[in-house]
Amino acid sequence: MNLEIFFTNLPNSMGLLKIDKNNLTPAKVKTTPQNVAEANMALFRATMNLPTAAKHCGMTQKEMKLTFWEFLKYNEPDYEIES
C-alpha cells in the first residue's frame, strides 16, 4: 500500500498526531445534594465503587470517602444480620 496516497487523502481535520484535547477530559460535574445522595446510596448498596461515585458527584475520592463516612455515621443499617 502506498502510504503517500493514504496520507494525502486524509481530511484536513484528521492528522496523524493531532489530538483534540477537549475530547480527552470528561465534562465537569457540578456537586449537588441529589448527586451526593445517589452516590451514597449506591455505595451503601454496593452498586457503585468509590471512584465511580466520586466522578458521579464531581468530587475527589478523598472527599467522597469522607462524605460516605458521614452518611454511615448518621444513617442506621436497614438490614439484620442473622447469627
mmCIF file of the N, C-alpha and C atoms, coordinates in Angstrom:
data_MODEL
# 
_entry.id   MODEL 
# 
loop_
_atom_site.group_PDB 
_atom_site.id 
_atom_site.type_symbol 
_atom_site.label_atom_id 
_atom_site.label_alt_id 
_atom_site.label_comp_id 
_atom_site.label_asym_id 
_atom_site.label_entity_id 
_atom_site.label_seq_id 
_atom_site.pdbx_PDB_ins_code 
_atom_site.Cartn_x 
_atom_site.Cartn_y 
_atom_site.Cartn_z 
_atom_site.occupancy 
_atom_site.B_iso_or_equiv 
_atom_site.pdbx_formal_charge 
_atom_site.auth_seq_id 
_atom_site.auth_comp_id 
_atom_site.auth_asym_id 
_atom_site.auth_atom_id 
_atom_site.pdbx_PDB_model_num 
ATOM 1   N N  . MET A 1 1  ? 0.846   -1.178  0.000  1.00 0.00 ? 1  MET A N  1 
ATOM 2   C CA . MET A 1 1  ? 0.000   0.000   0.000  1.00 0.00 ? 1  MET A CA 1 
ATOM 3   C C  . MET A 1 1  ? 0.887   1.235   0.000  1.00 0.00 ? 1  MET A C  1 
ATOM 4   N N  . ASN A 1 2  ? 0.562   2.156   -0.853 1.00 0.00 ? 2  ASN A N  1 
ATOM 5   C CA . ASN A 1 2  ? 1.327   3.385   -0.953 1.00 0.00 ? 2  ASN A CA 1 
ATOM 6   C C  . ASN A 1 2  ? 0.857   4.352   0.133  1.00 0.00 ? 2  ASN A C  1 
ATOM 7   N N  . LEU A 1 3  ? 1.697   4.599   1.152  1.00 0.00 ? 3  LEU A N  1 
ATOM 8   C CA . LEU A 1 3  ? 1.316   5.440   2.284  1.00 0.00 ? 3  LEU A CA 1 
ATOM 9   C C  . LEU A 1 3  ? 1.178   6.897   1.888  1.00 0.00 ? 3  LEU A C  1 
ATOM 10  N N  . GLU A 1 4  ? 1.920   7.328   0.890  1.00 0.00 ? 4  GLU A N  1 
ATOM 11  C CA . GLU A 1 4  ? 1.834   8.733   0.468  1.00 0.00 ? 4  GLU A CA 1 
ATOM 12  C C  . GLU A 1 4  ? 0.425   9.047   -0.026 1.00 0.00 ? 4  GLU A C  1 
ATOM 13  N N  . ILE A 1 5  ? -0.168  8.151   -0.760 1.00 0.00 ? 5  ILE A N  1 
ATOM 14  C CA . ILE A 1 5  ? -1.534  8.360   -1.247 1.00 0.00 ? 5  ILE A CA 1 
ATOM 15  C C  . ILE A 1 5  ? -2.514  8.323   -0.083 1.00 0.00 ? 5  ILE A C  1 
ATOM 16  N N  . PHE A 1 6  ? -2.281  7.424   0.884  1.00 0.00 ? 6  PHE A N  1 
ATOM 17  C CA . PHE A 1 6  ? -3.172  7.309   2.034  1.00 0.00 ? 6  PHE A CA 1 
ATOM 18  C C  . PHE A 1 6  ? -3.180  8.599   2.854  1.00 0.00 ? 6  PHE A C  1 
ATOM 19  N N  . PHE A 1 7  ? -2.009  9.151   3.140  1.00 0.00 ? 7  PHE A N  1 
ATOM 20  C CA . PHE A 1 7  ? -1.940  10.344  3.967  1.00 0.00 ? 7  PHE A CA 1 
ATOM 21  C C  . PHE A 1 7  ? -2.399  11.601  3.246  1.00 0.00 ? 7  PHE A C  1 
ATOM 22  N N  . THR A 1 8  ? -2.290  11.653  1.954  1.00 0.00 ? 8  THR A N  1 
ATOM 23  C CA . THR A 1 8  ? -2.759  12.830  1.235  1.00 0.00 ? 8  THR A CA 1 
ATOM 24  C C  . THR A 1 8  ? -4.276  12.826  1.100  1.00 0.00 ? 8  THR A C  1 
ATOM 25  N N  . ASN A 1 9  ? -4.908  11.670  1.261  1.00 0.00 ? 9  ASN A N  1 
ATOM 26  C CA . ASN A 1 9  ? -6.361  11.590  1.153  1.00 0.00 ? 9  ASN A CA 1 
ATOM 27  C C  . ASN A 1 9  ? -7.077  11.784  2.490  1.00 0.00 ? 9  ASN A C  1 
ATOM 28  N N  . LEU A 1 10 ? -6.328  11.977  3.573  1.00 0.00 ? 10 LEU A N  1 
ATOM 29  C CA . LEU A 1 10 ? -6.956  12.213  4.866  1.00 0.00 ? 10 LEU A CA 1 
ATOM 30  C C  . LEU A 1 10 ? -7.606  13.591  4.883  1.00 0.00 ? 10 LEU A C  1 
ATOM 31  N N  . PRO A 1 11 ? -8.732  13.739  5.564  1.00 0.00 ? 11 PRO A N  1 
ATOM 32  C CA . PRO A 1 11 ? -9.326  15.065  5.703  1.00 0.00 ? 11 PRO A CA 1 
ATOM 33  C C  . PRO A 1 11 ? -8.400  15.989  6.495  1.00 0.00 ? 11 PRO A C  1 
ATOM 34  N N  . ASN A 1 12 ? -8.548  17.294  6.297  1.00 0.00 ? 12 ASN A N  1 
ATOM 35  C CA . ASN A 1 12 ? -7.665  18.257  6.944  1.00 0.00 ? 12 ASN A CA 1 
ATOM 36  C C  . ASN A 1 12 ? -7.764  18.209  8.460  1.00 0.00 ? 12 ASN A C  1 
ATOM 37  N N  . SER A 1 13 ? -8.940  17.928  8.997  1.00 0.00 ? 13 SER A N  1 
ATOM 38  C CA . SER A 1 13 ? -9.107  17.917  10.446 1.00 0.00 ? 13 SER A CA 1 
ATOM 39  C C  . SER A 1 13 ? -8.511  16.669  11.088 1.00 0.00 ? 13 SER A C  1 
ATOM 40  N N  . MET A 1 14 ? -8.191  15.687  10.286 1.00 0.00 ? 14 MET A N  1 
ATOM 41  C CA . MET A 1 14 ? -7.683  14.435  10.817 1.00 0.00 ? 14 MET A CA 1 
ATOM 42  C C  . MET A 1 14 ? -6.200  14.317  10.517 1.00 0.00 ? 14 MET A C  1 
ATOM 43  N N  . GLY A 1 15 ? -5.387  14.433  11.516 1.00 0.00 ? 15 GLY A N  1 
ATOM 44  C CA . GLY A 1 15 ? -3.961  14.304  11.327 1.00 0.00 ? 15 GLY A CA 1 
ATOM 45  C C  . GLY A 1 15 ? -3.447  13.083  12.049 1.00 0.00 ? 15 GLY A C  1 
ATOM 46  N N  . LEU A 1 16 ? -2.229  12.745  11.779 1.00 0.00 ? 16 LEU A N  1 
ATOM 47  C CA . LEU A 1 16 ? -1.661  11.550  12.374 1.00 0.00 ? 16 LEU A CA 1 
ATOM 48  C C  . LEU A 1 16 ? -1.412  11.749  13.868 1.00 0.00 ? 16 LEU A C  1 
ATOM 49  N N  . LEU A 1 17 ? -0.902  12.906  14.272 1.00 0.00 ? 17 LEU A N  1 
ATOM 50  C CA . LEU A 1 17 ? -0.598  13.156  15.671 1.00 0.00 ? 17 LEU A CA 1 
ATOM 51  C C  . LEU A 1 17 ? -1.463  14.257  16.274 1.00 0.00 ? 17 LEU A C  1 
ATOM 52  N N  . LYS A 1 18 ? -2.448  14.719  15.567 1.00 0.00 ? 18 LYS A N  1 
ATOM 53  C CA . LYS A 1 18 ? -3.309  15.769  16.098 1.00 0.00 ? 18 LYS A CA 1 
ATOM 54  C C  . LYS A 1 18 ? -4.390  15.124  16.964 1.00 0.00 ? 18 LYS A C  1 
ATOM 55  N N  . ILE A 1 19 ? -4.409  15.540  18.224 1.00 0.00 ? 19 ILE A N  1 
ATOM 56  C CA . ILE A 1 19 ? -5.398  15.027  19.157 1.00 0.00 ? 19 ILE A CA 1 
ATOM 57  C C  . ILE A 1 19 ? -6.136  16.215  19.736 1.00 0.00 ? 19 ILE A C  1 
ATOM 58  N N  . ASP A 1 20 ? -7.449  16.160  19.698 1.00 0.00 ? 20 ASP A N  1 
ATOM 59  C CA . ASP A 1 20 ? -8.251  17.236  20.262 1.00 0.00 ? 20 ASP A CA 1 
ATOM 60  C C  . ASP A 1 20 ? -8.304  17.057  21.773 1.00 0.00 ? 20 ASP A C  1 
ATOM 61  N N  . LYS A 1 21 ? -7.650  17.943  22.518 1.00 0.00 ? 21 LYS A N  1 
ATOM 62  C CA . LYS A 1 21 ? -7.563  17.817  23.968 1.00 0.00 ? 21 LYS A CA 1 
ATOM 63  C C  . LYS A 1 21 ? -8.916  18.013  24.647 1.00 0.00 ? 21 LYS A C  1 
ATOM 64  N N  . ASN A 1 22 ? -9.861  18.670  24.002 1.00 0.00 ? 22 ASN A N  1 
ATOM 65  C CA . ASN A 1 22 ? -11.179 18.864  24.588 1.00 0.00 ? 22 ASN A CA 1 
ATOM 66  C C  . ASN A 1 22 ? -11.941 17.550  24.727 1.00 0.00 ? 22 ASN A C  1 
ATOM 67  N N  . ASN A 1 23 ? -11.652 16.588  23.862 1.00 0.00 ? 23 ASN A N  1 
ATOM 68  C CA . ASN A 1 23 ? -12.346 15.305  23.913 1.00 0.00 ? 23 ASN A CA 1 
ATOM 69  C C  . ASN A 1 23 ? -11.729 14.347  24.929 1.00 0.00 ? 23 ASN A C  1 
ATOM 70  N N  . LEU A 1 24 ? -10.528 14.659  25.431 1.00 0.00 ? 24 LEU A N  1 
ATOM 71  C CA . LEU A 1 24 ? -9.855  13.760  26.356 1.00 0.00 ? 24 LEU A CA 1 
ATOM 72  C C  . LEU A 1 24 ? -10.338 13.920  27.793 1.00 0.00 ? 24 LEU A C  1 
ATOM 73  N N  . THR A 1 25 ? -10.661 15.115  28.207 1.00 0.00 ? 25 THR A N  1 
ATOM 74  C CA . THR A 1 25 ? -11.084 15.340  29.587 1.00 0.00 ? 25 THR A CA 1 
ATOM 75  C C  . THR A 1 25 ? -12.601 15.277  29.677 1.00 0.00 ? 25 THR A C  1 
ATOM 76  N N  . PRO A 1 26 ? -13.119 14.567  30.683 1.00 0.00 ? 26 PRO A N  1 
ATOM 77  C CA . PRO A 1 26 ? -14.577 14.498  30.828 1.00 0.00 ? 26 PRO A CA 1 
ATOM 78  C C  . PRO A 1 26 ? -15.133 15.842  31.286 1.00 0.00 ? 26 PRO A C  1 
ATOM 79  N N  . ALA A 1 27 ? -16.380 16.065  30.998 1.00 0.00 ? 27 ALA A N  1 
ATOM 80  C CA . ALA A 1 27 ? -17.028 17.308  31.391 1.00 0.00 ? 27 ALA A CA 1 
ATOM 81  C C  . ALA A 1 27 ? -17.113 17.379  32.910 1.00 0.00 ? 27 ALA A C  1 
ATOM 82  N N  . LYS A 1 28 ? -16.980 18.581  33.452 1.00 0.00 ? 28 LYS A N  1 
ATOM 83  C CA . LYS A 1 28 ? -17.047 18.771  34.900 1.00 0.00 ? 28 LYS A CA 1 
ATOM 84  C C  . LYS A 1 28 ? -18.480 18.554  35.367 1.00 0.00 ? 28 LYS A C  1 
ATOM 85  N N  . VAL A 1 29 ? -18.607 17.859  36.478 1.00 0.00 ? 29 VAL A N  1 
ATOM 86  C CA . VAL A 1 29 ? -19.910 17.577  37.064 1.00 0.00 ? 29 VAL A CA 1 
ATOM 87  C C  . VAL A 1 29 ? -20.083 18.486  38.268 1.00 0.00 ? 29 VAL A C  1 
ATOM 88  N N  . LYS A 1 30 ? -21.224 19.138  38.351 1.00 0.00 ? 30 LYS A N  1 
ATOM 89  C CA . LYS A 1 30 ? -21.494 20.003  39.482 1.00 0.00 ? 30 LYS A CA 1 
ATOM 90  C C  . LYS A 1 30 ? -21.984 19.156  40.647 1.00 0.00 ? 30 LYS A C  1 
ATOM 91  N N  . THR A 1 31 ? -21.421 19.405  41.840 1.00 0.00 ? 31 THR A N  1 
ATOM 92  C CA . THR A 1 31 ? -21.817 18.670  43.026 1.00 0.00 ? 31 THR A CA 1 
ATOM 93  C C  . THR A 1 31 ? -23.143 19.212  43.540 1.00 0.00 ? 31 THR A C  1 
ATOM 94  N N  . THR A 1 32 ? -24.155 18.356  43.525 1.00 0.00 ? 32 THR A N  1 
ATOM 95  C CA . THR A 1 32 ? -25.473 18.734  44.035 1.00 0.00 ? 32 THR A CA 1 
ATOM 96  C C  . THR A 1 32 ? -25.870 17.749  45.130 1.00 0.00 ? 32 THR A C  1 
ATOM 97  N N  . PRO A 1 33 ? -26.759 18.151  46.025 1.00 0.00 ? 33 PRO A N  1 
ATOM 98  C CA . PRO A 1 33 ? -27.216 17.215  47.069 1.00 0.00 ? 33 PRO A CA 1 
ATOM 99  C C  . PRO A 1 33 ? -27.842 15.943  46.497 1.00 0.00 ? 33 PRO A C  1 
ATOM 100 N N  . GLN A 1 34 ? -28.515 16.066  45.369 1.00 0.00 ? 34 GLN A N  1 
ATOM 101 C CA . GLN A 1 34 ? -29.131 14.885  44.748 1.00 0.00 ? 34 GLN A CA 1 
ATOM 102 C C  . GLN A 1 34 ? -28.061 13.908  44.258 1.00 0.00 ? 34 GLN A C  1 
ATOM 103 N N  . ASN A 1 35 ? -27.002 14.422  43.614 1.00 0.00 ? 35 ASN A N  1 
ATOM 104 C CA . ASN A 1 35 ? -25.917 13.550  43.156 1.00 0.00 ? 35 ASN A CA 1 
ATOM 105 C C  . ASN A 1 35 ? -25.229 12.863  44.325 1.00 0.00 ? 35 ASN A C  1 
ATOM 106 N N  . VAL A 1 36 ? -25.015 13.594  45.404 1.00 0.00 ? 36 VAL A N  1 
ATOM 107 C CA . VAL A 1 36 ? -24.354 13.028  46.579 1.00 0.00 ? 36 VAL A CA 1 
ATOM 108 C C  . VAL A 1 36 ? -25.231 11.946  47.217 1.00 0.00 ? 36 VAL A C  1 
ATOM 109 N N  . ALA A 1 37 ? -26.532 12.190  47.308 1.00 0.00 ? 37 ALA A N  1 
ATOM 110 C CA . ALA A 1 37 ? -27.442 11.195  47.878 1.00 0.00 ? 37 ALA A CA 1 
ATOM 111 C C  . ALA A 1 37 ? -27.473 9.929   47.025 1.00 0.00 ? 37 ALA A C  1 
ATOM 112 N N  . GLU A 1 38 ? -27.499 10.096  45.705 1.00 0.00 ? 38 GLU A N  1 
ATOM 113 C CA . GLU A 1 38 ? -27.484 8.939   44.807 1.00 0.00 ? 38 GLU A CA 1 
ATOM 114 C C  . GLU A 1 38 ? -26.197 8.144   44.967 1.00 0.00 ? 38 GLU A C  1 
ATOM 115 N N  . ALA A 1 39 ? -25.080 8.836   45.049 1.00 0.00 ? 39 ALA A N  1 
ATOM 116 C CA . ALA A 1 39 ? -23.790 8.161   45.176 1.00 0.00 ? 39 ALA A CA 1 
ATOM 117 C C  . ALA A 1 39 ? -23.682 7.455   46.527 1.00 0.00 ? 39 ALA A C  1 
ATOM 118 N N  . ASN A 1 40 ? -24.148 8.085   47.592 1.00 0.00 ? 40 ASN A N  1 
ATOM 119 C CA . ASN A 1 40 ? -24.093 7.460   48.912 1.00 0.00 ? 40 ASN A CA 1 
ATOM 120 C C  . ASN A 1 40 ? -24.936 6.198   48.963 1.00 0.00 ? 40 ASN A C  1 
ATOM 121 N N  . MET A 1 41 ? -26.124 6.242   48.401 1.00 0.00 ? 41 MET A N  1 
ATOM 122 C CA . MET A 1 41 ? -26.975 5.042   48.381 1.00 0.00 ? 41 MET A CA 1 
ATOM 123 C C  . MET A 1 41 ? -26.364 3.952   47.504 1.00 0.00 ? 41 MET A C  1 
ATOM 124 N N  . ALA A 1 42 ? -25.758 4.352   46.407 1.00 0.00 ? 42 ALA A N  1 
ATOM 125 C CA . ALA A 1 42 ? -25.121 3.363   45.534 1.00 0.00 ? 42 ALA A CA 1 
ATOM 126 C C  . ALA A 1 42 ? -23.915 2.730   46.224 1.00 0.00 ? 42 ALA A C  1 
ATOM 127 N N  . LEU A 1 43 ? -23.157 3.518   46.968 1.00 0.00 ? 43 LEU A N  1 
ATOM 128 C CA . LEU A 1 43 ? -22.041 2.952   47.727 1.00 0.00 ? 43 LEU A CA 1 
ATOM 129 C C  . LEU A 1 43 ? -22.553 2.036   48.833 1.00 0.00 ? 43 LEU A C  1 
ATOM 130 N N  . PHE A 1 44 ? -23.619 2.436   49.499 1.00 0.00 ? 44 PHE A N  1 
ATOM 131 C CA . PHE A 1 44 ? -24.187 1.622   50.584 1.00 0.00 ? 44 PHE A CA 1 
ATOM 132 C C  . PHE A 1 44 ? -24.689 0.288   50.055 1.00 0.00 ? 44 PHE A C  1 
ATOM 133 N N  . ARG A 1 45 ? -25.327 0.298   48.910 1.00 0.00 ? 45 ARG A N  1 
ATOM 134 C CA . ARG A 1 45 ? -25.865 -0.930  48.302 1.00 0.00 ? 45 ARG A CA 1 
ATOM 135 C C  . ARG A 1 45 ? -24.828 -1.676  47.468 1.00 0.00 ? 45 ARG A C  1 
ATOM 136 N N  . ALA A 1 46 ? -23.618 -1.112  47.374 1.00 0.00 ? 46 ALA A N  1 
ATOM 137 C CA . ALA A 1 46 ? -22.513 -1.710  46.610 1.00 0.00 ? 46 ALA A CA 1 
ATOM 138 C C  . ALA A 1 46 ? -22.848 -1.858  45.127 1.00 0.00 ? 46 ALA A C  1 
ATOM 139 N N  . THR A 1 47 ? -23.590 -0.903  44.581 1.00 0.00 ? 47 THR A N  1 
ATOM 140 C CA . THR A 1 47 ? -23.855 -0.910  43.141 1.00 0.00 ? 47 THR A CA 1 
ATOM 141 C C  . THR A 1 47 ? -22.908 0.030   42.407 1.00 0.00 ? 47 THR A C  1 
ATOM 142 N N  . MET A 1 48 ? -22.093 0.770   43.155 1.00 0.00 ? 48 MET A N  1 
ATOM 143 C CA . MET A 1 48 ? -21.138 1.699   42.566 1.00 0.00 ? 48 MET A CA 1 
ATOM 144 C C  . MET A 1 48 ? -19.869 1.638   43.416 1.00 0.00 ? 48 MET A C  1 
ATOM 145 N N  . ASN A 1 49 ? -18.710 1.708   42.775 1.00 0.00 ? 49 ASN A N  1 
ATOM 146 C CA . ASN A 1 49 ? -17.486 1.735   43.561 1.00 0.00 ? 49 ASN A CA 1 
ATOM 147 C C  . ASN A 1 49 ? -17.085 3.183   43.847 1.00 0.00 ? 49 ASN A C  1 
ATOM 148 N N  . LEU A 1 50 ? -16.093 3.370   44.700 1.00 0.00 ? 50 LEU A N  1 
ATOM 149 C CA . LEU A 1 50 ? -15.733 4.708   45.172 1.00 0.00 ? 50 LEU A CA 1 
ATOM 150 C C  . LEU A 1 50 ? -15.286 5.640   44.043 1.00 0.00 ? 50 LEU A C  1 
ATOM 151 N N  . PRO A 1 51 ? -14.402 5.218   43.130 1.00 0.00 ? 51 PRO A N  1 
ATOM 152 C CA . PRO A 1 51 ? -14.009 6.146   42.054 1.00 0.00 ? 51 PRO A CA 1 
ATOM 153 C C  . PRO A 1 51 ? -15.184 6.563   41.161 1.00 0.00 ? 51 PRO A C  1 
ATOM 154 N N  . THR A 1 52 ? -16.078 5.637   40.885 1.00 0.00 ? 52 THR A N  1 
ATOM 155 C CA . THR A 1 52 ? -17.240 5.956   40.055 1.00 0.00 ? 52 THR A CA 1 
ATOM 156 C C  . THR A 1 52 ? -18.179 6.906   40.780 1.00 0.00 ? 52 THR A C  1 
ATOM 157 N N  . ALA A 1 53 ? -18.390 6.669   42.062 1.00 0.00 ? 53 ALA A N  1 
ATOM 158 C CA . ALA A 1 53 ? -19.259 7.545   42.850 1.00 0.00 ? 53 ALA A CA 1 
ATOM 159 C C  . ALA A 1 53 ? -18.673 8.946   42.949 1.00 0.00 ? 53 ALA A C  1 
ATOM 160 N N  . ALA A 1 54 ? -17.371 9.034   43.111 1.00 0.00 ? 54 ALA A N  1 
ATOM 161 C CA . ALA A 1 54 ? -16.721 10.345  43.185 1.00 0.00 ? 54 ALA A CA 1 
ATOM 162 C C  . ALA A 1 54 ? -16.876 11.107  41.874 1.00 0.00 ? 54 ALA A C  1 
ATOM 163 N N  . LYS A 1 55 ? -16.723 10.424  40.758 1.00 0.00 ? 55 LYS A N  1 
ATOM 164 C CA . LYS A 1 55 ? -16.913 11.078  39.450 1.00 0.00 ? 55 LYS A CA 1 
ATOM 165 C C  . LYS A 1 55 ? -18.367 11.487  39.251 1.00 0.00 ? 55 LYS A C  1 
ATOM 166 N N  . HIS A 1 56 ? -19.284 10.669  39.736 1.00 0.00 ? 56 HIS A N  1 
ATOM 167 C CA . HIS A 1 56 ? -20.711 10.969  39.622 1.00 0.00 ? 56 HIS A CA 1 
ATOM 168 C C  . HIS A 1 56 ? -21.051 12.271  40.343 1.00 0.00 ? 56 HIS A C  1 
ATOM 169 N N  . CYS A 1 57 ? -20.361 12.519  41.455 1.00 0.00 ? 57 CYS A N  1 
ATOM 170 C CA . CYS A 1 57 ? -20.623 13.716  42.259 1.00 0.00 ? 57 CYS A CA 1 
ATOM 171 C C  . CYS A 1 57 ? -19.761 14.901  41.873 1.00 0.00 ? 57 CYS A C  1 
ATOM 172 N N  . GLY A 1 58 ? -18.696 14.672  41.132 1.00 0.00 ? 58 GLY A N  1 
ATOM 173 C CA . GLY A 1 58 ? -17.768 15.751  40.842 1.00 0.00 ? 58 GLY A CA 1 
ATOM 174 C C  . GLY A 1 58 ? -16.840 16.030  42.010 1.00 0.00 ? 58 GLY A C  1 
ATOM 175 N N  . MET A 1 59 ? -16.533 15.003  42.784 1.00 0.00 ? 59 MET A N  1 
ATOM 176 C CA . MET A 1 59 ? -15.659 15.125  43.953 1.00 0.00 ? 59 MET A CA 1 
ATOM 177 C C  . MET A 1 59 ? -14.381 14.337  43.724 1.00 0.00 ? 59 MET A C  1 
ATOM 178 N N  . THR A 1 60 ? -13.416 14.576  44.604 1.00 0.00 ? 60 THR A N  1 
ATOM 179 C CA . THR A 1 60 ? -12.242 13.709  44.621 1.00 0.00 ? 60 THR A CA 1 
ATOM 180 C C  . THR A 1 60 ? -12.616 12.452  45.407 1.00 0.00 ? 60 THR A C  1 
ATOM 181 N N  . GLN A 1 61 ? -11.787 11.439  45.289 1.00 0.00 ? 61 GLN A N  1 
ATOM 182 C CA . GLN A 1 61 ? -12.076 10.195  46.012 1.00 0.00 ? 61 GLN A CA 1 
ATOM 183 C C  . GLN A 1 61 ? -12.011 10.408  47.515 1.00 0.00 ? 61 GLN A C  1 
ATOM 184 N N  . LYS A 1 62 ? -11.087 11.245  47.962 1.00 0.00 ? 62 LYS A N  1 
ATOM 185 C CA . LYS A 1 62 ? -10.980 11.515  49.398 1.00 0.00 ? 62 LYS A CA 1 
ATOM 186 C C  . LYS A 1 62 ? -12.231 12.231  49.915 1.00 0.00 ? 62 LYS A C  1 
ATOM 187 N N  . GLU A 1 63 ? -12.727 13.209  49.153 1.00 0.00 ? 63 GLU A N  1 
ATOM 188 C CA . GLU A 1 63 ? -13.955 13.909  49.554 1.00 0.00 ? 63 GLU A CA 1 
ATOM 189 C C  . GLU A 1 63 ? -15.136 12.955  49.598 1.00 0.00 ? 63 GLU A C  1 
ATOM 190 N N  . MET A 1 64 ? -15.217 12.064  48.624 1.00 0.00 ? 64 MET A N  1 
ATOM 191 C CA . MET A 1 64 ? -16.330 11.106  48.590 1.00 0.00 ? 64 MET A CA 1 
ATOM 192 C C  . MET A 1 64 ? -16.244 10.149  49.764 1.00 0.00 ? 64 MET A C  1 
ATOM 193 N N  . LYS A 1 65 ? -15.029 9.722   50.105 1.00 0.00 ? 65 LYS A N  1 
ATOM 194 C CA . LYS A 1 65 ? -14.853 8.809   51.227 1.00 0.00 ? 65 LYS A CA 1 
ATOM 195 C C  . LYS A 1 65 ? -15.298 9.474   52.532 1.00 0.00 ? 65 LYS A C  1 
ATOM 196 N N  . LEU A 1 66 ? -14.907 10.732  52.734 1.00 0.00 ? 66 LEU A N  1 
ATOM 197 C CA . LEU A 1 66 ? -15.310 11.453  53.940 1.00 0.00 ? 66 LEU A CA 1 
ATOM 198 C C  . LEU A 1 66 ? -16.825 11.653  53.986 1.00 0.00 ? 66 LEU A C  1 
ATOM 199 N N  . THR A 1 67 ? -17.411 11.965  52.841 1.00 0.00 ? 67 THR A N  1 
ATOM 200 C CA . THR A 1 67 ? -18.857 12.149  52.771 1.00 0.00 ? 67 THR A CA 1 
ATOM 201 C C  . THR A 1 67 ? -19.583 10.843  53.069 1.00 0.00 ? 67 THR A C  1 
ATOM 202 N N  . PHE A 1 68 ? -19.070 9.747   52.565 1.00 0.00 ? 68 PHE A N  1 
ATOM 203 C CA . PHE A 1 68 ? -19.705 8.447   52.800 1.00 0.00 ? 68 PHE A CA 1 
ATOM 204 C C  . PHE A 1 68 ? -19.587 8.037   54.270 1.00 0.00 ? 68 PHE A C  1 
ATOM 205 N N  . TRP A 1 69 ? -18.457 8.337   54.910 1.00 0.00 ? 69 TRP A N  1 
ATOM 206 C CA . TRP A 1 69 ? -18.318 8.044   56.336 1.00 0.00 ? 69 TRP A CA 1 
ATOM 207 C C  . TRP A 1 69 ? -19.342 8.826   57.144 1.00 0.00 ? 69 TRP A C  1 
ATOM 208 N N  . GLU A 1 70 ? -19.572 10.088  56.767 1.00 0.00 ? 70 GLU A N  1 
ATOM 209 C CA . GLU A 1 70 ? -20.599 10.884  57.440 1.00 0.00 ? 70 GLU A CA 1 
ATOM 210 C C  . GLU A 1 70 ? -21.981 10.273  57.216 1.00 0.00 ? 70 GLU A C  1 
ATOM 211 N N  . PHE A 1 71 ? -22.235 9.800   56.005 1.00 0.00 ? 71 PHE A N  1 
ATOM 212 C CA . PHE A 1 71 ? -23.505 9.130   55.692 1.00 0.00 ? 71 PHE A CA 1 
ATOM 213 C C  . PHE A 1 71 ? -23.703 7.923   56.588 1.00 0.00 ? 71 PHE A C  1 
ATOM 214 N N  . LEU A 1 72 ? -22.649 7.126   56.755 1.00 0.00 ? 72 LEU A N  1 
ATOM 215 C CA . LEU A 1 72 ? -22.746 5.930   57.592 1.00 0.00 ? 72 LEU A CA 1 
ATOM 216 C C  . LEU A 1 72 ? -22.941 6.280   59.062 1.00 0.00 ? 72 LEU A C  1 
ATOM 217 N N  . LYS A 1 73 ? -22.359 7.382   59.480 1.00 0.00 ? 73 LYS A N  1 
ATOM 218 C CA . LYS A 1 73 ? -22.464 7.777   60.886 1.00 0.00 ? 73 LYS A CA 1 
ATOM 219 C C  . LYS A 1 73 ? -23.897 8.152   61.252 1.00 0.00 ? 73 LYS A C  1 
ATOM 220 N N  . TYR A 1 74 ? -24.613 8.810   60.353 1.00 0.00 ? 74 TYR A N  1 
ATOM 221 C CA . TYR A 1 74 ? -25.938 9.332   60.669 1.00 0.00 ? 74 TYR A CA 1 
ATOM 222 C C  . TYR A 1 74 ? -27.096 8.499   60.121 1.00 0.00 ? 74 TYR A C  1 
ATOM 223 N N  . ASN A 1 75 ? -26.814 7.430   59.411 1.00 0.00 ? 75 ASN A N  1 
ATOM 224 C CA . ASN A 1 75 ? -27.864 6.558   58.875 1.00 0.00 ? 75 ASN A CA 1 
ATOM 225 C C  . ASN A 1 75 ? -27.657 5.145   59.390 1.00 0.00 ? 75 ASN A C  1 
ATOM 226 N N  . GLU A 1 76 ? -28.660 4.654   60.064 1.00 0.00 ? 76 GLU A N  1 
ATOM 227 C CA . GLU A 1 76 ? -28.577 3.309   60.627 1.00 0.00 ? 76 GLU A CA 1 
ATOM 228 C C  . GLU A 1 76 ? -28.740 2.267   59.523 1.00 0.00 ? 76 GLU A C  1 
ATOM 229 N N  . PRO A 1 77 ? -28.173 1.076   59.721 1.00 0.00 ? 77 PRO A N  1 
ATOM 230 C CA . PRO A 1 77 ? -28.361 -0.002  58.746 1.00 0.00 ? 77 PRO A CA 1 
ATOM 231 C C  . PRO A 1 77 ? -29.833 -0.386  58.653 1.00 0.00 ? 77 PRO A C  1 
ATOM 232 N N  . ASP A 1 78 ? -30.277 -0.761  57.488 1.00 0.00 ? 78 ASP A N  1 
ATOM 233 C CA . ASP A 1 78 ? -31.663 -1.175  57.299 1.00 0.00 ? 78 ASP A CA 1 
ATOM 234 C C  . ASP A 1 78 ? -31.745 -2.676  57.003 1.00 0.00 ? 78 ASP A C  1 
ATOM 235 N N  . TYR A 1 79 ? -30.817 -3.401  57.550 1.00 0.00 ? 79 TYR A N  1 
ATOM 236 C CA . TYR A 1 79 ? -30.805 -4.853  57.366 1.00 0.00 ? 79 TYR A CA 1 
ATOM 237 C C  . TYR A 1 79 ? -30.470 -5.506  58.696 1.00 0.00 ? 79 TYR A C  1 
ATOM 238 N N  . GLU A 1 80 ? -30.761 -6.797  58.803 1.00 0.00 ? 80 GLU A N  1 
ATOM 239 C CA . GLU A 1 80 ? -30.471 -7.543  60.009 1.00 0.00 ? 80 GLU A CA 1 
ATOM 240 C C  . GLU A 1 80 ? -29.472 -8.645  59.685 1.00 0.00 ? 80 GLU A C  1 
ATOM 241 N N  . ILE A 1 81 ? -28.561 -8.853  60.612 1.00 0.00 ? 81 ILE A N  1 
ATOM 242 C CA . ILE A 1 81 ? -27.563 -9.908  60.455 1.00 0.00 ? 81 ILE A CA 1 
ATOM 243 C C  . ILE A 1 81 ? -28.014 -11.089 61.301 1.00 0.00 ? 81 ILE A C  1 
ATOM 244 N N  . GLU A 1 82 ? -28.172 -12.229 60.643 1.00 0.00 ? 82 GLU A N  1 
ATOM 245 C CA . GLU A 1 82 ? -28.590 -13.432 61.364 1.00 0.00 ? 82 GLU A CA 1 
ATOM 246 C C  . GLU A 1 82 ? -27.350 -14.134 61.896 1.00 0.00 ? 82 GLU A C  1 
ATOM 247 N N  . SER A 1 83 ? -27.437 -14.568 63.145 1.00 0.00 ? 83 SER A N  1 
ATOM 248 C CA . SER A 1 83 ? -26.290 -15.298 63.698 1.00 0.00 ? 83 SER A CA 1 
ATOM 249 C C  . SER A 1 83 ? -26.643 -16.680 64.151 1.00 0.00 ? 83 SER A C  1 
# 
